[in-house]
Amino acid sequence: MNLERFAISRRSFLIAAAPFAFGLRAIAHGQIPIERGRFSEDDIPLVRDQLVKLVNAERADAGLSSLQLDGLACRVATEHARDMVNGQFLSHWGSDGRKPYHRYSFAGAIDAIRENVSSANNIQSVMPTAVAKDFREMHLSMSGEVPPDDGHRKTILFPQLTHVGFGMAMQGHSLRLDELYIARYVELDPIPLTAKPKATVLLSGKVLNRTYVLTGADSYYEPLPAAPPVEWLRTPRPYGMPDVYERLLPQLPKRSFYPDGSRGTIVLNGARFRARVGLYRKPGINTIMVWLRDGENGIAFPATQICIRCE
């Protein structure tokens, strides 16, 4: 999820089009065919389909499962892409100071996400075909990364992903692309998105696939976001989870204890789970992250990022 600026080098449209034009000379009376119109929102669904195929081909080459396009993730990603291009910045933070998981959770989702963002400035052509190619090249610049600077590629090839959303925006000759990658493994009972500091909320739901085991949950705290200066947004930086958090563990049988002497607070009943989560004492955002593991020997991964605003 590392942030990286990306500018597409200029291309010569006339040079690229010349061989095609010569081939039509006999039937077009020497006129060079010109694509008319400007890239618009009507062209975005086609580009999304192209990007989904690219991502799934890349994941298939790595022996990974394919991803489904998610409508809500596309909407949230589009709003952030517009925010970035309007402010002429490239950042995981929005102009309101919110991070990717804030935007997605407060839009009504619960899943854990990962975000890639990319930009292109001073593009040569604003015609649909050229812009669509620019967006594909923006994605390929991230999927084609090599170690050790391959954070975007690792996001695309994260094994436990299930869905993806693409947001695209253009202003003048500038483009922004936001890719949201989703891990959807949990179904939650209703949980409030707003609460008072020090309140307690009930976290309950079920794991959708019984092959996955719930290993615990973290409740993170961070201050309420504030709009940063645009100069700050224009400085590349990665994002992550806050340093302040509380860990919750599955409840152990009687006379069994964790090393710290506790027995755990998450009640497990088959695929279902339930726990009371105490929110931080100060105003801010609490984010609840449920962790799963594939079987007993799998690597744990986050399956939720549920944000609760407290003030």
HELIX and SHEET records of a PDB file:
HELIX    1   1 PHE A   13  GLY A   23  1                                  11    
HELIX    2   2 ARG A   25  ALA A   28  1                                   4    
HELIX    3   3 GLU A   41  ASP A   43  5                                   3    
HELIX    4   4 ILE A   44  ASP A   61  1                                  18    
HELIX    5   5 GLY A   71  GLY A   87  1                                  17    
HELIX    6   6 PRO A  100  PHE A  106  1                                   7    
HELIX    7   7 PRO A  128  SER A  143  1                                  16    
HELIX    8   8 GLY A  151  ILE A  156  1                                   6    
HELIX    9   9 VAL A  230  LEU A  233  1                                   4    
SHEET    1   A 4 GLN A  68  LEU A  69  0                                        
SHEET    2   A 4 HIS A 163  GLN A 171  1                                        
SHEET    3   A 4 SER A 174  ALA A 183 -1                                        
SHEET    4   A 4 ALA A 112  ALA A 120 -1                                        
SHEET    1   B 4 VAL A 186  LEU A 188  0                                        
SHEET    2   B 4 THR A 200  VAL A 207 -1                                        
SHEET    3   B 4 ARG A 272  GLY A 278 -1                                        
SHEET    4   B 4 VAL A 267  ASN A 269 -1                                        
SHEET    1   C 5 THR A 194  ALA A 195  0                                        
SHEET    2   C 5 ILE A 306  CYS A 310  1                                        
SHEET    3   C 5 GLY A 284  ASP A 294 -1                                        
SHEET    4   C 5 TYR A 212  GLU A 222 -1                                        
SHEET    5   C 5 VAL A 244  LEU A 248 -1                                        
SHEET    1   D 4 THR A 194  ALA A 195  0                                        
SHEET    2   D 4 ILE A 306  CYS A 310  1                                        
SHEET    3   D 4 GLY A 284  ASP A 294 -1                                        
SHEET    4   D 4 PHE A 301  PRO A 302 -1                                        
END                                                                             
